[in-house]
Amino acid sequence: MSERSGQVVGIVLVSHSAAVAESVAELAKGLAGGGGSAPVAAAGGTADGGLGTSAELITTAAATVDRGAGVAVLMDLGSAVLTVKALLAEGDELPENTRLVDAPFVEGAVAAVVTASAGADLAAVEAAAREAYTYRKE
C-alpha cells in the first residue's frame, strides 16, 4: 500500500454458507489486528438466505471492499469458483483488478487479510494466500 495513496487490497470471502463466510471474515479480521485491517466482505449463501452462491452478493461485496488496489476473492467450494470465474469472464461485473485466488479458505483468508492489512499489493496478498497450501499441522 502506498502511504500517499491510501489504497489497500480488499478481500471477498465466498462460501456456500453465510454463517461460514461471516465467521471466517471475523476470524481473519481478528487475527489481523482488528482496527487497521484491510476491508473484508463475506458473500455467503444465496440472496434468500439459503445454501449456495449468489453472483449479486459477490459483486456487491467486491464493490464494498474496492479501495483501488485490487480485490482478492477466495472461495470455499466448486460452484463458488465457477460463479466467480463467470463474473470475471463477463468483464464488467467486478471491480478492475479483481483476482480469483486459489487458496485454502480459512488459512488463505487469514493470510490474505493479514498481508493486505500490512499494506502489501495484490500480487503479495495472492501469494500469501496461496502459500497457505503449504502450512503443516503436524
C-alpha positions in Angstrom: 0.0 0.0 0.0 1.3 3.4 -0.8 1.1 5.6 2.3 0.4 8.5 0.0 -2.5 6.9 -1.9 -4.2 5.1 1.0 -5.1 2.3 -1.4 -5.4 -1.2 0.1 -6.3 -4.5 -1.3 -9.9 -5.6 -0.4 -10.8 -9.2 0.4 -14.0 -11.0 -0.5 -14.8 -14.4 1.1 -17.3 -16.5 -0.9 -18.9 -19.5 0.8 -22.0 -21.6 0.2 -23.0 -20.6 3.7 -23.5 -17.0 5.0 -22.5 -18.2 8.5 -19.3 -19.7 7.3 -18.3 -16.7 5.2 -19.1 -14.3 8.1 -17.2 -16.4 10.6 -14.1 -16.7 8.5 -14.2 -13.0 7.8 -14.5 -12.3 11.6 -11.6 -14.7 12.4 -9.3 -13.2 9.7 -10.0 -9.6 10.7 -9.4 -10.5 14.4 -6.1 -12.2 13.7 -5.1 -9.3 11.5 -5.4 -7.0 14.5 -8.9 -5.6 14.0 -8.9 -1.8 13.7 -6.4 -1.1 10.9 -7.2 -4.1 8.8 -7.9 -4.3 5.1 -11.6 -4.2 4.1 -13.2 -7.7 4.1 -16.6 -8.7 3.0 -18.4 -12.0 3.2 -20.6 -13.2 0.3 -22.1 -16.3 1.7 -25.2 -18.3 0.6 -27.9 -17.1 -1.6 -29.9 -13.8 -1.6 -32.8 -15.5 0.2 -30.5 -17.0 2.9 -30.2 -20.5 1.6 -27.1 -22.5 0.9 -25.4 -21.8 -2.5 -23.7 -18.9 -4.1 -25.0 -15.6 -5.4 -23.4 -13.5 -8.2 -25.3 -10.5 -6.8 -23.9 -10.9 -3.3 -20.4 -11.4 -4.7 -20.5 -8.3 -6.9 -21.9 -6.2 -4.0 -19.2 -7.5 -1.6 -16.4 -6.7 -4.2 -17.7 -3.2 -4.7 -17.9 -2.7 -0.9 -14.2 -3.6 -0.4 -12.7 -2.0 -3.5 -10.3 0.7 -2.4 -8.4 0.9 -5.7 -5.6 -1.5 -5.1 -7.4 -4.6 -6.3 -9.7 -7.2 -4.8 -8.8 -10.8 -3.9 -11.6 -13.3 -3.9 -11.3 -16.5 -2.0 -13.9 -19.3 -2.4 -14.8 -22.4 -0.5 -16.2 -25.0 -3.0 -16.6 -25.7 -6.7 -19.7 -23.8 -7.7 -18.4 -20.7 -5.8 -15.3 -20.9 -8.0 -17.5 -21.2 -11.1 -19.6 -18.2 -10.2 -16.5 -16.0 -9.6 -15.0 -17.2 -12.9 -18.2 -16.4 -14.7 -18.3 -12.9 -13.2 -14.6 -12.3 -14.2 -15.3 -13.5 -17.7 -18.2 -11.0 -18.1 -15.6 -8.3 -17.5 -17.7 -5.6 -16.1 -19.3 -7.2 -13.1 -16.4 -7.0 -10.7 -14.0 -4.1 -9.9 -11.0 -3.7 -12.1 -8.0 -5.7 -10.9 -10.1 -8.4 -9.2 -8.5 -11.8 -8.9 -9.8 -15.3 -8.1 -7.3 -16.6 -5.5 -6.8 -20.4 -5.4 -6.1 -20.9 -1.7 -7.4 -22.9 1.3 -10.5 -21.0 2.5 -9.7 -20.4 6.2 -5.9 -20.3 6.2 -5.8 -18.4 2.9 -8.3 -15.9 4.2 -6.2 -15.2 7.3 -3.0 -14.9 5.3 -4.7 -12.6 2.7 -6.2 -10.3 5.3 -3.0 -10.1 7.4 -0.9 -9.4 4.3 -3.3 -6.8 2.9 -3.6 -5.2 6.3 0.2 -4.8 6.3 -0.1 -2.8 3.1 1.0 -5.4 0.6 -0.1 -5.2 -3.1 -2.5 -7.6 -4.8 0.3 -9.9 -6.0 1.7 -10.3 -2.5 -1.8 -10.8 -1.0 -2.4 -13.6 -3.6 1.0 -15.2 -2.9 0.5 -15.2 0.8 -3.0 -16.8 0.5 -1.7 -19.5 -2.0 1.2 -20.2 0.4 -1.3 -21.4 2.9 -1.5 -24.6 1.0 2.0 -25.4 2.4 1.0 -24.9 6.1 1.6 -28.1 8.0 -0.3 -29.1 11.2 1.9 -31.8 12.5 
